Amino acid sequence: MGGSDGSVIERSWETPDAFAVIFDRHADDIHRYIARRLGSDIADDLMAETFVIAFQRRRRYDLSYAHARPWLYGIATNLIRRHRREEARRLRALSRMAALPQGREDSGPEDAVTDKLGAGGTDGALAGALAELPARYRDVLLVTACGELDYEEAARALGIPVGTVRSRLHRARTRLRRALGGPERTPSTAPQKETDHG
């Protein structure tokens, strides 16, 4: 069955089996996102739970959105929130287990975070730095890096304003830069400060 995610979800209101198309389109991405954050042991269960919840809430889906990815990432992120301590423990364990590199390039290690996370990699230093981020910053960073959502999609997924996404992402990157020993930005090169609304 073709059509946008929104049209498939609308069709599933009367033909519930049509929702399988949404699963087929997005299950692998959601599974990967959860596995990168919590490990593969729990990813199967939470991925399945994400789609059970999405199916149960399908009549509340805003059909003006053609793509369901942000909605699904939002559900998955809410499920991950119940496992905050487990996520932080996992990141700290990765940090301890990995051999820390002796030197880093001057280009700013936080700039490589998206590439590294997007490729599924997390070295020890990065894992430790992620573990120390406040959960609200980690959510924004990982939903954009692992989920490959743009700012508007991340805002929709997390239920926060776009400006808050930008602010939290900036703050997350700044903290990672400090934790990973990157150079401090000068006032002339620093991004303009935005207000964090929570």
C-alpha positions in Angstrom: 0.0 0.0 0.0 1.3 3.4 -1.0 0.6 6.9 0.1 2.0 9.2 2.8 2.2 8.0 6.4 -0.7 10.2 7.3 -2.9 8.7 4.6 -2.0 5.2 5.7 -2.8 6.0 9.3 -6.1 7.4 8.3 -6.9 4.3 6.3 -6.0 2.2 9.3 -8.8 3.8 11.3 -11.3 1.6 9.3 -8.8 -1.1 8.2 -6.5 -1.7 11.2 -4.3 -4.1 9.2 -3.2 -1.1 7.1 -1.1 0.1 10.0 1.4 -2.7 9.2 2.7 -0.4 6.5 3.8 2.1 9.1 5.6 -0.6 11.0 7.3 -1.8 7.8 8.4 1.7 6.9 9.8 2.7 10.3 10.5 -0.3 12.6 14.1 -0.7 11.6 14.9 3.0 12.3 13.1 3.0 15.6 14.9 -0.2 16.7 18.3 1.3 15.7 17.6 4.4 17.7 16.5 2.6 20.8 19.4 0.1 20.5 22.0 3.0 20.3 20.6 4.5 23.4 19.8 1.5 25.6 21.4 -1.5 24.0 20.1 -4.3 21.8 18.8 -6.4 24.7 15.9 -4.0 25.4 15.4 -2.6 21.9 13.2 -5.4 20.6 10.7 -4.9 23.4 10.6 -1.1 23.3 10.4 -1.0 19.5 7.4 -3.3 19.7 5.9 -1.2 22.5 6.4 2.0 20.4 4.3 0.6 17.6 1.6 -0.8 20.0 1.2 2.7 21.5 1.2 4.3 18.0 -1.5 1.8 16.9 -3.6 2.6 20.0 -3.2 6.3 19.4 -3.6 6.3 15.6 -6.9 8.1 15.7 -5.2 11.0 17.5 -2.5 11.4 14.8 -2.5 14.8 13.2 -3.2 14.0 9.6 -1.7 17.3 8.5 1.7 15.7 8.9 2.5 13.4 6.0 5.5 11.8 7.8 5.0 9.8 11.0 8.7 9.6 11.9 8.8 12.4 14.4 5.7 11.1 16.1 7.2 7.6 16.4 10.5 9.0 17.6 8.6 10.9 20.2 6.8 7.8 21.5 10.1 5.9 21.5 11.9 8.7 23.4 9.1 8.8 26.0 9.6 5.1 26.5 13.4 5.6 26.8 12.7 8.2 29.5 11.5 5.3 31.8 15.0 3.9 31.4 17.1 7.0 32.1 19.2 5.4 34.8 19.8 2.3 32.6 20.9 4.6 29.7 23.3 6.5 31.9 24.7 3.3 33.4 25.2 1.8 29.9 27.0 5.0 28.7 29.3 5.0 31.8 30.1 1.3 31.3 31.0 2.0 27.6 33.2 4.8 28.8 35.0 2.6 31.3 35.4 -0.3 28.8 36.7 1.7 25.9 40.4 2.6 25.6 40.5 6.4 25.8 42.4 8.0 22.9 45.5 10.0 23.9 45.0 12.9 21.6 42.3 14.7 19.8 42.3 17.0 16.7 41.7 20.7 17.1 38.7 20.7 14.9 36.4 20.3 17.8 35.3 16.8 18.8 31.7 17.9 19.3 31.4 18.5 15.6 31.9 14.8 14.9 29.2 13.7 17.4 26.5 13.5 14.8 28.6 11.5 12.4 29.9 9.2 15.1 26.4 8.6 16.6 24.8 8.4 13.2 27.2 5.6 12.3 26.3 3.8 15.5 29.7 4.4 17.1 30.3 5.7 20.6 33.8 5.7 21.9 34.6 5.7 25.6 35.2 9.5 26.0 32.0 10.3 24.1 29.9 7.8 26.0 31.1 9.2 29.3 30.3 12.8 28.2 26.9 11.7 27.0 26.2 10.0 30.4 26.9 13.4 32.1 24.5 15.4 30.0 21.2 16.3 31.5 18.5 14.0 30.0 16.7 16.9 28.2 20.0 17.8 26.3 20.8 14.1 25.6 17.3 13.6 24.1 17.7 16.5 21.7 21.2 15.5 20.7 20.4 11.8 20.1 17.1 12.3 18.4 18.8 14.6 15.9 21.9 12.5 15.6 20.6 9.0 15.7 17.1 9.7 14.5 18.4 12.1 11.8 15.5 14.5 12.6 15.8 18.2 11.6 15.0 20.9 14.2 11.3 21.1 13.4 10.9 17.3 13.5 12.8 17.1 16.7 10.6 19.7 18.2 7.5 17.8 17.2 8.9 14.5 18.5 9.8 16.0 21.9 6.9 18.3 22.2 9.0 21.4 22.7 9.5 24.7 20.6 12.0 24.7 17.8 14.0 27.5 19.7 14.3 25.1 22.7 15.6 22.4 20.4 18.3 24.8 19.1 19.2 26.0 22.5 19.4 22.5 24.1 21.4 21.3 21.1 23.8 24.2 21.4 24.2 23.6 25.2 24.7 19.8 24.7 27.4 20.5 22.1 29.1 23.0 24.3 29.2 20.6 27.2 30.5 17.8 25.0 33.2 20.1 23.7 34.3 20.9 27.2 34.2 17.2 28.3 36.1 16.0 25.3 38.8 18.7 25.6 37.8 20.7 22.5 38.9 24.3 22.0 36.7 27.0 23.5 34.9 29.2 21.0 35.7 32.8 21.0 32.8 35.3 21.3 33.1 36.1 17.6 32.7 32.5 16.5 30.3 31.3 19.2 26.6 30.8 18.1 24.2 33.3 19.4 22.8 32.3 22.8 19.2 31.2 22.8 16.9 30.9 25.8 16.1 27.4 27.0 12.5 27.0 27.9 12.9 24.0 30.1 
